[in-house]
Amino acid sequence: MKFKLHNQETAPEASKPLLADSLQAFSMIPNLHAVMAESPAVLESYQVMHELFQKTSFNADELTVVWQTINVEHECHYCVPAHTGIANMMKVDANITDALRNGTELPSKKLQALHETTLELVRERGNLREDTLSSFSEAGYEQRHLLKIILGLSQKVMSNYINRLSNTPIDTAFKEFSWQR
């Protein structure tokens, strides 16, 4: 089944204002949004979750750690390059992005604890070992941060799975950041 990349002319009526929001936010309609536009509820849900996750107390480095940890674990051909470009725009240190993309140690113990906790939440479907919880807490994180990771995970499940299903083409702006495990 081939998925359509919608634009503001071809999208269902309810998706048109959502694509206009994407265009305003990104100066383009990301291909992921173009695919999601087929279902206005899906596109709206994704946009709302993205906005809410960015409003959490996580800083740009931490947002990137959560997003990219999930993207890499899900081997998302679209989101890893997209979030590499987004991390660059957010002024995230390239050492953080490189470590996440390459599966190497992060430059701080706090970010490493966030990465390991996020990865375990993904792999173990919400279950965490006591030693992971202890390391997470010792790094300065609290229970509320676990809930915020779940919000980011919810957003990434939508995008990663939809990209896999639709084989979403990487946007021109992010092709330089193409990735494979």
N, C-alpha and C positions, 0 to 999 in steps of 0.2 A: 504494500500500500504506500503510495507516494503522498507525502504531506505537502500541502500548499503553503508557500510563503506569502502571506497576505500583506497588502499595503492598504492605505486609507481608502482606496477605491474598491478593492475586492473583499475587504473584511465585512463580516456581519455588522449590521448597524450598531449594535451595542458595543462592539470592539473599536469602532472608529475613534471615539474620544479617548479610549485607553491607549491606542496607538499614537494619538496626538500627544498624550502625556509622555510616552516613550521618546518620541521625536524631540520634544522640548527638553527632556532630561538628558538625552544622550546625543543630540544633534544627528540622530539616525534612528531607524527602527531596527533594533537588534534582531537577527534572524530567529532567535528563540521566541521573542515576542511576536514575530510574524507568524510563526507556527502556532503559538498559543492562541492567537486571535481567532482561530477557528471556533474556539469555545470562549465567549466573553467572560464567563464565570471563572475559568481557569486563569486567563490573563489577569483579571482583576485580583483574584486571590494571590497570585504570584507577586504582583506589584505591591499589594498591601503588606504581604509578609516581608518582602525586601525592605520596604520603608520602615516597618516596625523593627526588624532586626538591626537596621542601621541606627535606630534611636535607642538601642540598649546602651548600657554603660561600657560596652566593649569599645576600645579604641581601634584605630585603623589596622594596627598590627594584629590585634586579637580577632577582629572581624575576618581578616585575611586568613589567619590560622584556621578558624572554624570552617570557612568556605572551602579553602583549598584542601584541607585535610579530607573533607567529604568528597570533593570533586576528584581528587587523586584516588581515593579508595574505591569510588564508583567508576574509575577510569573514564571520566567524561571528556571526550575529545573536544567538546565545545567549551565547557565551563573552565577547564584548566587554563587555556589560552585567554579566555575572556577575563577571568579573575586575575591573571597575571597583568594584563593591561590595566585593569581597574586598580590593582595594587600600585602600579606605577603612578597612576593618576592621583592616588591617595597618598603618595610619597612614602610608601612602605619600603623599608630597606630591602634591597635586592637579595641580600643574604637570607632573609626570611623566605622570600618567594622561591629562591633557588633550593633551599633546604626542603621546603614542602614539595616542590616538583620532583626532587631527586631522592626523597626519602632519607635525608640525612638529618643530623642533630640540629635543632634550632639554636640560635645564638644566645638565648637566655633560658634559665631553668623554669621561669614562669610560663613562657610561651611553650616550652617543651611539655610542661604539665597540662596545659590547655590542649595541645595537640594529642597527647596520649589519651586524655580523658575523652575527647571528641571521637578519636579513632575507636576506642573501646565501646563507646555508646553505639556507634554505627555497627561495628562487628558483632557485638553481643546483644543488639536490639534493645538497648535501654538498660542493660544490666552492667553494673560496675563492681569490680573487686574492691575489697576494703583497702588494699594498698594503693590502688588508683585514687580512691576517694581521699585517703590520707595525704598523698602527694599533691592532689588538687587543692586541698585545704591549706596545706603548708605553703603552697605557692601564693596564697592570699585570696583564693577564690572561695565563694560561699555557695550555699544551696541555690540561691537565686540565679547564679551563673549557670548551673546545670540546666535550669529551665530555659535560659536564653540560648544555650547550645541547641536544645531541642527545637526552638523556633527556627534557628538557622538550618538545622537538619531538615525540618519540614519544607523549607523553601528549596533546599538543594535536592531533596528527593523529587520534588516536582520537576525542576529543571533538568537534573541528571537523567531521570527516567524518560522524560519527553525527548530529550536530545538523543538518547539511545534509540528510542522507538522511531523517531522521525529522521535520524541521521542528519540533524540540523547542520547546514554548512557554516563553517567558521566565518565570521564577519571579516571583511577586508582589513579593518582596523586592528584585528587581533591575530591575523595570519602569521605575523613574525614571531608570535609566541606559541606556535603549534607545539604539541606535546604528545608523546607516547610513553607508556610505562616501559 
